């Protein structure tokens, strides 16, 4: 193995269930999510950290609406960029401080990352990714005037839905690879990255959509030649029949088994399914291992004491 790892921090790394999500809580949660990173550093891994931004992007969309008529609204791509920057700052500073306390000399840097998508991706004609706040039925006429696609969300109200195109390529992959190879810890592709597409003249243009964080992380891992992909989320292990009396936790599975369980519908579309899909794609493209576990027990999972290991 080449000891390059991509570590994807799930949404609960920054805002835990039941919290308001103020900046003090987010910093505290960030500091407590770094044990797995430090464990990898001590094993001499070269590391790229990715992260979610769902709640933070949602807050920015609420600000857009509250400031309507006062300041121009920001498109999703710019919101992706801004949240990458300040979430990256939180992780960067928290990691710098932890390294200092551990007497480890390592540089840390955040790279605002663009991710190439197909401007004709099928999700454009069938947007499904909910973003922003919930609305009431009486709000719908005004929202549709904005050209938004609105759908009911599991009886909880109505939400705007946007395309979630498949990530094809990390625009900054060469510089990320170069910095990682130098031994610097890199934070990149936050929130799935900023969706962009190439115009006919080869230039880049932003795309108003949201990329799945785990899918983008898998593409990044492939493009920098990582052999290890670690997904830290809200559960210790991947399970079959999740939350049912016959739930079975999985210690290890192969790609073939992962595909079988995925096709059988064992993994929820909004949570574990994209993680398993990302794991399968990474391993089919040369990756050596995927570890899925909780943020709290990530360091134990790296030692093989918990978590789900997926191999080719």
C-alpha positions as YAML, in Angstrom:
chain: A
units: angstrom
residues:
- id: 1
  name: UNK
  ca: [0.00, 0.00, 0.00]
- id: 2
  name: UNK
  ca: [1.11, 3.58, -0.68]
- id: 3
  name: UNK
  ca: [-0.30, 4.92, 2.60]
- id: 4
  name: UNK
  ca: [-2.49, 7.60, 1.01]
- id: 5
  name: UNK
  ca: [-5.91, 7.84, 2.64]
- id: 6
  name: UNK
  ca: [-8.98, 9.93, 1.91]
- id: 7
  name: UNK
  ca: [-11.11, 10.41, 5.03]
- id: 8
  name: UNK
  ca: [-14.71, 11.58, 4.52]
- id: 9
  name: UNK
  ca: [-16.19, 13.20, 7.63]
- id: 10
  name: UNK
  ca: [-19.98, 12.87, 7.77]
- id: 11
  name: UNK
  ca: [-22.42, 15.67, 8.54]
- id: 12
  name: UNK
  ca: [-22.63, 14.77, 12.21]
- id: 13
  name: UNK
  ca: [-18.95, 15.58, 12.56]
- id: 14
  name: UNK
  ca: [-19.92, 19.25, 12.71]
- id: 15
  name: UNK
  ca: [-23.54, 19.45, 13.87]
- id: 16
  name: UNK
  ca: [-24.93, 16.67, 16.04]
- id: 17
  name: UNK
  ca: [-28.58, 15.71, 16.25]
- id: 18
  name: UNK
  ca: [-30.53, 18.01, 18.55]
- id: 19
  name: UNK
  ca: [-28.01, 20.86, 18.41]
- id: 20
  name: UNK
  ca: [-28.72, 24.36, 17.12]
- id: 21
  name: UNK
  ca: [-25.52, 24.31, 15.13]
- id: 22
  name: UNK
  ca: [-23.97, 27.53, 16.43]
- id: 23
  name: UNK
  ca: [-20.30, 28.07, 15.70]
- id: 24
  name: UNK
  ca: [-19.18, 27.13, 19.23]
- id: 25
  name: UNK
  ca: [-20.89, 23.74, 18.93]
- id: 26
  name: UNK
  ca: [-19.42, 23.21, 15.48]
- id: 27
  name: UNK
  ca: [-15.87, 23.94, 16.63]
- id: 28
  name: UNK
  ca: [-16.29, 21.63, 19.64]
- id: 29
  name: UNK
  ca: [-17.64, 18.84, 17.40]
- id: 30
  name: UNK
  ca: [-14.82, 19.35, 14.91]
- id: 31
  name: UNK
  ca: [-12.20, 19.05, 17.63]
- id: 32
  name: UNK
  ca: [-13.75, 15.81, 18.88]
- id: 33
  name: UNK
  ca: [-13.87, 14.28, 15.37]
- id: 34
  name: UNK
  ca: [-10.13, 14.20, 14.76]
- id: 35
  name: UNK
  ca: [-9.05, 11.01, 16.58]
- id: 36
  name: UNK
  ca: [-9.08, 8.92, 13.42]
- id: 37
  name: UNK
  ca: [-7.05, 11.53, 11.55]
- id: 38
  name: UNK
  ca: [-4.42, 11.62, 14.30]
- id: 39
  name: UNK
  ca: [-4.30, 7.80, 14.36]
- id: 40
  name: UNK
  ca: [-3.56, 7.79, 10.62]
- id: 41
  name: UNK
  ca: [-0.91, 10.51, 10.99]
- id: 42
  name: UNK
  ca: [0.84, 8.39, 13.63]
- id: 43
  name: UNK
  ca: [0.85, 5.50, 11.14]
- id: 44
  name: UNK
  ca: [2.58, 7.78, 8.59]
- id: 45
  name: UNK
  ca: [-0.40, 8.05, 6.24]
- id: 46
  name: UNK
  ca: [-0.64, 10.90, 3.76]
- id: 47
  name: UNK
  ca: [-4.14, 12.24, 4.19]
- id: 48
  name: UNK
  ca: [-6.87, 14.19, 2.41]
- id: 49
  name: UNK
  ca: [-9.92, 15.10, 4.50]
- id: 50
  name: UNK
  ca: [-13.31, 15.72, 2.91]
- id: 51
  name: UNK
  ca: [-16.48, 16.79, 4.71]
- id: 52
  name: UNK
  ca: [-20.19, 17.42, 4.36]
- id: 53
  name: UNK
  ca: [-21.84, 20.85, 4.30]
- id: 54
  name: UNK
  ca: [-25.58, 20.09, 4.18]
- id: 55
  name: UNK
  ca: [-26.72, 21.96, 7.32]
- id: 56
  name: UNK
  ca: [-24.35, 24.86, 6.68]
- id: 57
  name: UNK
  ca: [-25.47, 25.26, 3.06]
- id: 58
  name: UNK
  ca: [-29.06, 25.09, 4.27]
- id: 59
  name: UNK
  ca: [-28.41, 27.95, 6.68]
- id: 60
  name: UNK
  ca: [-26.93, 30.02, 3.86]
- id: 61
  name: UNK
  ca: [-30.04, 29.41, 1.73]
- id: 62
  name: UNK
  ca: [-32.21, 30.64, 4.61]
- id: 63
  name: UNK
  ca: [-30.06, 33.78, 4.78]
- id: 64
  name: UNK
  ca: [-30.62, 34.23, 1.06]
- id: 65
  name: UNK
  ca: [-34.37, 34.30, 1.59]
- id: 66
  name: UNK
  ca: [-34.32, 36.48, 4.69]
- id: 67
  name: UNK
  ca: [-32.17, 39.04, 2.89]
- id: 68
  name: UNK
  ca: [-34.27, 39.00, -0.29]
- id: 69
  name: UNK
  ca: [-34.64, 42.53, -1.61]
- id: 70
  name: UNK
  ca: [-31.71, 43.73, 0.51]
- id: 71
  name: UNK
  ca: [-28.70, 41.92, -1.00]
- id: 72
  name: UNK
  ca: [-28.37, 39.80, -4.16]
- id: 73
  name: UNK
  ca: [-28.88, 36.06, -3.48]
- id: 74
  name: UNK
  ca: [-25.93, 33.68, -3.88]
- id: 75
  name: UNK
  ca: [-26.22, 30.66, -6.21]
- id: 76
  name: UNK
  ca: [-25.57, 27.16, -4.87]
- id: 77
  name: UNK
  ca: [-22.08, 26.96, -6.37]
- id: 78
  name: UNK
  ca: [-20.96, 30.09, -4.52]
- id: 79
  name: UNK
  ca: [-22.53, 28.77, -1.31]
- id: 80
  name: UNK
  ca: [-20.56, 25.55, -1.83]
- id: 81
  name: UNK
  ca: [-17.39, 27.60, -2.19]
- id: 82
  name: UNK
  ca: [-18.02, 29.75, 0.88]
- id: 83
  name: UNK
  ca: [-18.90, 26.80, 3.13]
- id: 84
  name: UNK
  ca: [-15.83, 24.93, 1.89]
- id: 85
  name: UNK
  ca: [-13.77, 27.90, 3.03]
- id: 86
  name: UNK
  ca: [-15.10, 28.37, 6.54]
- id: 87
  name: UNK
  ca: [-15.64, 24.69, 7.35]
- id: 88
  name: UNK
  ca: [-12.13, 24.10, 6.04]
- id: 89
  name: UNK
  ca: [-10.90, 26.80, 8.41]
- id: 90
  name: UNK
  ca: [-12.58, 25.06, 11.37]
- id: 91
  name: UNK
  ca: [-11.06, 21.68, 10.51]
- id: 92
  name: UNK
  ca: [-7.69, 23.23, 9.64]
- id: 93
  name: UNK
  ca: [-7.30, 25.18, 12.87]
- id: 94
  name: UNK
  ca: [-8.66, 22.35, 15.03]
- id: 95
  name: UNK
  ca: [-6.22, 19.93, 13.41]
- id: 96
  name: UNK
  ca: [-3.29, 22.35, 13.72]
- id: 97
  name: UNK
  ca: [-4.01, 22.73, 17.44]
- id: 98
  name: UNK
  ca: [-4.32, 18.97, 17.97]
- id: 99
  name: UNK
  ca: [-1.07, 18.31, 16.12]
- id: 100
  name: UNK
  ca: [0.63, 20.94, 18.28]
- id: 101
  name: UNK
  ca: [-0.63, 19.27, 21.48]
- id: 102
  name: UNK
  ca: [0.56, 15.89, 20.17]
- id: 103
  name: UNK
  ca: [4.01, 17.36, 19.32]
- id: 104
  name: UNK
  ca: [3.59, 16.40, 15.67]
- id: 105
  name: UNK
  ca: [5.03, 18.75, 13.05]
- id: 106
  name: UNK
  ca: [2.69, 18.72, 10.06]
- id: 107
  name: UNK
  ca: [1.34, 21.45, 7.80]
- id: 108
  name: UNK
  ca: [-2.41, 21.63, 7.08]
- id: 109
  name: UNK
  ca: [-4.04, 23.39, 4.14]
- id: 110
  name: UNK
  ca: [-7.57, 23.82, 2.75]
- id: 111
  name: UNK
  ca: [-8.13, 23.80, -1.02]
- id: 112
  name: UNK
  ca: [-11.39, 25.18, -2.38]
- id: 113
  name: UNK
  ca: [-12.21, 22.48, -4.92]
- id: 114
  name: UNK
  ca: [-14.18, 22.42, -8.17]
- id: 115
  name: UNK
  ca: [-15.66, 19.15, -9.43]
- id: 116
  name: UNK
  ca: [-16.42, 18.54, -13.09]
- id: 117
  name: UNK
  ca: [-19.89, 17.26, -13.99]
- id: 118
  name: UNK
  ca: [-21.78, 16.65, -17.24]
- id: 119
  name: UNK
  ca: [-24.04, 19.62, -18.04]
- id: 120
  name: UNK
  ca: [-26.46, 17.06, -19.56]
- id: 121
  name: UNK
  ca: [-26.51, 14.83, -16.48]
- id: 122
  name: UNK
  ca: [-29.89, 13.02, -16.17]
- id: 123
  name: UNK
  ca: [-30.47, 14.59, -12.74]
- id: 124
  name: UNK
  ca: [-31.09, 17.96, -14.43]
- id: 125
  name: UNK
  ca: [-34.44, 16.81, -15.80]
- id: 126
  name: UNK
  ca: [-35.29, 14.96, -12.58]
- id: 127
  name: UNK
  ca: [-33.89, 16.87, -9.59]
- id: 128
  name: UNK
  ca: [-34.22, 14.96, -6.32]
- id: 129
  name: UNK
  ca: [-31.75, 16.47, -3.82]
- id: 130
  name: UNK
  ca: [-33.62, 18.49, -1.15]
- id: 131
  name: UNK
  ca: [-31.92, 21.72, -0.04]
- id: 132
  name: UNK
  ca: [-32.82, 24.57, 2.27]
- id: 133
  name: UNK
  ca: [-35.75, 24.91, 4.68]
- id: 134
  name: UNK
  ca: [-39.21, 23.35, 4.77]
- id: 135
  name: UNK
  ca: [-42.15, 25.32, 3.35]
- id: 136
  name: UNK
  ca: [-45.91, 25.28, 3.78]
- id: 137
  name: UNK
  ca: [-48.39, 24.56, 1.00]
- id: 138
  name: UNK
  ca: [-49.43, 28.22, 0.84]
- id: 139
  name: UNK
  ca: [-45.81, 29.17, 0.01]
- id: 140
  name: UNK
  ca: [-45.73, 27.10, -3.19]
- id: 141
  name: UNK
  ca: [-47.02, 29.64, -5.76]
- id: 142
  name: UNK
  ca: [-44.38, 32.21, -4.76]
- id: 143
  name: UNK
  ca: [-41.60, 29.59, -4.76]
- id: 144
  name: UNK
  ca: [-42.55, 28.29, -8.20]
- id: 145
  name: UNK
  ca: [-42.34, 31.85, -9.54]
- id: 146
  name: UNK
  ca: [-38.62, 31.62, -8.85]
- id: 147
  name: UNK
  ca: [-38.39, 28.67, -11.21]
- id: 148
  name: UNK
  ca: [-37.70, 26.22, -8.38]
- id: 149
  name: UNK
  ca: [-38.78, 22.59, -8.39]
- id: 150
  name: UNK
  ca: [-40.65, 21.90, -5.15]
- id: 151
  name: UNK
  ca: [-41.57, 18.48, -3.78]
- id: 152
  name: UNK
  ca: [-43.22, 17.16, -0.65]
- id: 153
  name: UNK
  ca: [-40.73, 15.72, 1.83]
- id: 154
  name: UNK
  ca: [-42.10, 12.67, 3.71]
- id: 155
  name: UNK
  ca: [-45.12, 14.52, 5.05]
- id: 156
  name: UNK
  ca: [-42.95, 17.09, 6.84]
- id: 157
  name: UNK
  ca: [-43.64, 19.89, 4.40]
- id: 158
  name: UNK
  ca: [-42.29, 21.01, 1.03]
- id: 159
  name: UNK
  ca: [-38.68, 21.57, 0.01]
- id: 160
  name: UNK
  ca: [-36.77, 22.80, -2.98]
- id: 161
  name: UNK
  ca: [-35.03, 20.02, -4.89]
- id: 162
  name: UNK
  ca: [-32.00, 20.49, -7.16]
- id: 163
  name: UNK
  ca: [-29.94, 18.25, -9.46]
- id: 164
  name: UNK
  ca: [-27.27, 16.02, -7.94]
- id: 165
  name: UNK
  ca: [-25.03, 15.20, -10.91]
- id: 166
  name: UNK
  ca: [-22.45, 12.41, -10.92]
- id: 167
  name: UNK
  ca: [-18.91, 13.77, -10.24]
- id: 168
  name: UNK
  ca: [-16.52, 13.01, -13.09]
- id: 169
  name: UNK
  ca: [-13.22, 14.68, -12.26]
- id: 170
  name: UNK
  ca: [-11.56, 16.84, -9.60]
- id: 171
  name: UNK
  ca: [-10.36, 20.01, -11.32]
- id: 172
  name: UNK
  ca: [-7.55, 20.63, -8.79]
- id: 173
  name: UNK
  ca: [-6.44, 16.98, -8.62]
- id: 174
  name: UNK
  ca: [-2.84, 17.62, -9.72]
- id: 175
  name: UNK
  ca: [-2.08, 20.24, -7.08]
- id: 176
  name: UNK
  ca: [-3.89, 18.21, -4.39]
- id: 177
  name: UNK
  ca: [-1.77, 15.17, -5.29]
- id: 178
  name: UNK
  ca: [1.41, 17.26, -5.27]
- id: 179
  name: UNK
  ca: [0.68, 18.73, -1.84]
- id: 180
  name: UNK
  ca: [-0.37, 15.37, -0.37]
- id: 181
  name: UNK
  ca: [2.83, 13.75, -1.63]
- id: 182
  name: UNK
  ca: [4.81, 16.45, 0.18]
- id: 183
  name: UNK
  ca: [3.35, 15.24, 3.49]
- id: 184
  name: UNK
  ca: [0.96, 18.14, 4.07]
- id: 185
  name: UNK
  ca: [-2.51, 17.28, 5.37]
- id: 186
  name: UNK
  ca: [-5.08, 18.51, 2.86]
- id: 187
  name: UNK
  ca: [-8.75, 19.43, 3.32]
- id: 188
  name: UNK
  ca: [-10.50, 19.34, -0.07]
- id: 189
  name: UNK
  ca: [-13.75, 18.68, -1.97]
- id: 190
  name: UNK
  ca: [-15.84, 19.87, 0.97]
- id: 191
  name: UNK
  ca: [-19.57, 19.33, 0.57]
- id: 192
  name: UNK
  ca: [-18.92, 17.35, -2.61]
- id: 193
  name: UNK
  ca: [-17.08, 20.25, -4.23]
- id: 194
  name: UNK
  ca: [-18.27, 23.11, -6.42]
- id: 195
  name: UNK
  ca: [-20.10, 21.68, -9.47]
- id: 196
  name: UNK
  ca: [-18.71, 23.01, -12.75]
- id: 197
  name: UNK
  ca: [-18.91, 21.99, -16.40]
- id: 198
  name: UNK
  ca: [-16.73, 22.67, -19.43]
- id: 199
  name: UNK
  ca: [-18.04, 24.95, -22.14]
- id: 200
  name: UNK
  ca: [-17.30, 24.38, -25.81]
- id: 201
  name: UNK
  ca: [-14.17, 26.55, -25.62]
- id: 202
  name: UNK
  ca: [-12.85, 24.48, -22.69]
- id: 203
  name: UNK
  ca: [-13.51, 27.09, -20.01]
- id: 204
  name: UNK
  ca: [-15.30, 26.26, -16.76]
- id: 205
  name: UNK
  ca: [-18.75, 27.45, -15.74]
- id: 206
  name: UNK
  ca: [-20.58, 26.96, -12.44]
- id: 207
  name: UNK
  ca: [-23.59, 24.68, -12.25]
- id: 208
  name: UNK
  ca: [-26.47, 25.24, -9.80]
- id: 209
  name: UNK
  ca: [-26.57, 21.81, -8.18]
- id: 210
  name: UNK
  ca: [-25.25, 19.71, -5.30]
- id: 211
  name: UNK
  ca: [-22.79, 16.82, -5.58]
- id: 212
  name: UNK
  ca: [-22.93, 13.93, -3.13]
- id: 213
  name: UNK
  ca: [-19.98, 14.21, -0.76]
- id: 214
  name: UNK
  ca: [-19.14, 10.49, -0.70]
- id: 215
  name: UNK
  ca: [-19.27, 10.16, -4.49]
- id: 216
  name: UNK
  ca: [-16.93, 13.13, -4.90]
- id: 217
  name: UNK
  ca: [-14.61, 11.77, -2.20]
- id: 218
  name: UNK
  ca: [-14.35, 8.45, -4.06]
- id: 219
  name: UNK
  ca: [-13.43, 10.27, -7.29]
- id: 220
  name: UNK
  ca: [-10.82, 12.30, -5.43]
- id: 221
  name: UNK
  ca: [-9.39, 9.15, -3.82]
- id: 222
  name: UNK
  ca: [-9.12, 7.50, -7.24]
- id: 223
  name: UNK
  ca: [-7.52, 10.50, -8.92]
- id: 224
  name: UNK
  ca: [-4.77, 11.00, -6.31]
- id: 225
  name: UNK
  ca: [-4.00, 7.28, -6.22]
- id: 226
  name: UNK
  ca: [-5.17, 6.64, -2.66]
- id: 227
  name: UNK
  ca: [-5.37, 3.01, -1.59]
- id: 228
  name: UNK
  ca: [-7.51, 3.61, 1.51]
- id: 229
  name: UNK
  ca: [-10.90, 5.34, 1.64]
- id: 230
  name: UNK
  ca: [-12.42, 5.89, 5.09]
- id: 231
  name: UNK
  ca: [-16.03, 7.03, 5.51]
- id: 232
  name: UNK
  ca: [-16.86, 8.23, 9.02]
- id: 233
  name: UNK
  ca: [-20.58, 8.53, 9.65]
- id: 234
  name: UNK
  ca: [-23.22, 7.98, 12.36]
- id: 235
  name: UNK
  ca: [-23.03, 4.17, 12.76]
- id: 236
  name: UNK
  ca: [-20.23, 1.83, 13.84]
- id: 237
  name: UNK
  ca: [-20.88, -0.71, 11.09]
- id: 238
  name: UNK
  ca: [-22.80, -1.19, 7.87]
- id: 239
  name: UNK
  ca: [-25.89, -3.33, 8.47]
- id: 240
  name: UNK
  ca: [-28.34, -5.47, 6.58]
- id: 241
  name: UNK
  ca: [-32.00, -4.98, 7.56]
- id: 242
  name: UNK
  ca: [-31.04, -1.79, 9.37]
- id: 243
  name: UNK
  ca: [-33.22, -0.91, 12.39]
- id: 244
  name: UNK
  ca: [-35.22, -4.13, 12.03]
- id: 245
  name: UNK
  ca: [-35.39, -7.07, 14.48]
- id: 246
  name: UNK
  ca: [-33.26, -9.14, 12.08]
- id: 247
  name: UNK
  ca: [-30.53, -6.50, 11.69]
- id: 248
  name: UNK
  ca: [-27.12, -8.00, 10.91]
- id: 249
  name: UNK
  ca: [-23.94, -5.93, 11.28]
- id: 250
  name: UNK
  ca: [-21.23, -6.56, 8.69]
- id: 251
  name: UNK
  ca: [-17.57, -6.83, 9.71]
- id: 252
  name: UNK
  ca: [-16.21, -7.48, 6.21]
- id: 253
  name: UNK
  ca: [-17.56, -7.78, 2.69]
- id: 254
  name: UNK
  ca: [-16.14, -7.93, -0.81]
- id: 255
  name: UNK
  ca: [-17.16, -5.67, -3.68]
- id: 256
  name: UNK
  ca: [-19.22, -8.53, -5.12]
- id: 257
  name: UNK
  ca: [-21.13, -8.87, -1.84]
- id: 258
  name: UNK
  ca: [-21.55, -5.09, -1.55]
- id: 259
  name: UNK
  ca: [-23.08, -4.96, -5.05]
- id: 260
  name: UNK
  ca: [-25.42, -7.85, -4.17]
- id: 261
  name: UNK
  ca: [-26.65, -6.19, -0.96]
- id: 262
  name: UNK
  ca: [-26.97, -2.82, -2.73]
- id: 263
  name: UNK
  ca: [-29.08, -4.36, -5.51]
- id: 264
  name: UNK
  ca: [-31.24, -6.08, -2.90]
- id: 265
  name: UNK
  ca: [-32.10, -2.66, -1.45]
- id: 266
  name: UNK
  ca: [-30.49, -3.07, 1.97]
- id: 267
  name: UNK
  ca: [-29.10, 0.48, 2.01]
- id: 268
  name: UNK
  ca: [-31.25, 3.58, 2.40]
- id: 269
  name: UNK
  ca: [-31.01, 6.00, -0.54]
- id: 270
  name: UNK
  ca: [-30.51, 9.10, 1.56]
- id: 271
  name: UNK
  ca: [-27.88, 7.69, 3.91]
- id: 272
  name: UNK
  ca: [-25.92, 4.45, 3.45]
- id: 273
  name: UNK
  ca: [-26.60, 3.79, -0.26]
- id: 274
  name: UNK
  ca: [-24.35, 6.59, -1.63]
- id: 275
  name: UNK
  ca: [-21.58, 5.49, 0.75]
- id: 276
  name: UNK
  ca: [-21.71, 1.90, -0.50]
- id: 277
  name: UNK
  ca: [-21.92, 3.14, -4.10]
- id: 278
  name: UNK
  ca: [-18.82, 5.30, -3.52]
- id: 279
  name: UNK
  ca: [-16.99, 2.37, -1.93]
- id: 280
  name: UNK
  ca: [-17.80, 0.09, -4.86]
- id: 281
  name: UNK
  ca: [-16.65, 2.66, -7.43]
- id: 282
  name: UNK
  ca: [-13.41, 3.32, -5.53]
- id: 283
  name: UNK
  ca: [-12.51, -0.36, -5.24]
- id: 284
  name: UNK
  ca: [-13.43, -1.13, -8.84]
- id: 285
  name: UNK
  ca: [-11.04, 1.63, -9.93]
- id: 286
  name: UNK
  ca: [-7.96, 0.33, -8.15]
- id: 287
  name: UNK
  ca: [-8.59, 1.12, -4.47]
- id: 288
  name: UNK
  ca: [-7.41, -1.44, -1.92]
- id: 289
  name: UNK
  ca: [-9.76, -1.01, 1.03]
- id: 290
  name: UNK
  ca: [-12.72, 0.97, 2.33]
- id: 291
  name: UNK
  ca: [-13.51, 1.37, 6.02]
- id: 292
  name: UNK
  ca: [-16.94, 2.60, 7.12]
- id: 293
  name: UNK
  ca: [-17.51, 3.40, 10.79]
- id: 294
  name: UNK
  ca: [-18.62, 6.06, 13.23]
- id: 295
  name: UNK
  ca: [-16.76, 9.29, 13.85]
- id: 296
  name: UNK
  ca: [-16.48, 8.39, 17.53]
- id: 297
  name: UNK
  ca: [-14.88, 4.99, 16.85]
- id: 298
  name: UNK
  ca: [-12.94, 5.83, 13.69]
- id: 299
  name: UNK
  ca: [-9.54, 5.25, 15.30]
- id: 300
  name: UNK
  ca: [-10.68, 1.80, 16.52]
- id: 301
  name: UNK
  ca: [-11.93, 0.99, 13.02]
- id: 302
  name: UNK
  ca: [-8.50, 1.80, 11.60]
- id: 303
  name: UNK
  ca: [-7.06, -0.76, 14.03]
- id: 304
  name: UNK
  ca: [-9.63, -3.33, 12.84]
- id: 305
  name: UNK
  ca: [-11.45, -3.37, 16.18]
- id: 306
  name: UNK
  ca: [-14.80, -2.17, 14.78]
- id: 307
  name: UNK
  ca: [-16.27, -0.81, 11.57]
- id: 308
  name: UNK
  ca: [-17.00, -2.49, 8.24]
- id: 309
  name: UNK
  ca: [-14.08, -3.34, 5.95]
- id: 310
  name: UNK
  ca: [-14.80, -3.61, 2.21]
- id: 311
  name: UNK
  ca: [-12.14, -5.07, -0.08]
- id: 312
  name: UNK
  ca: [-11.84, -5.97, -3.77]
...
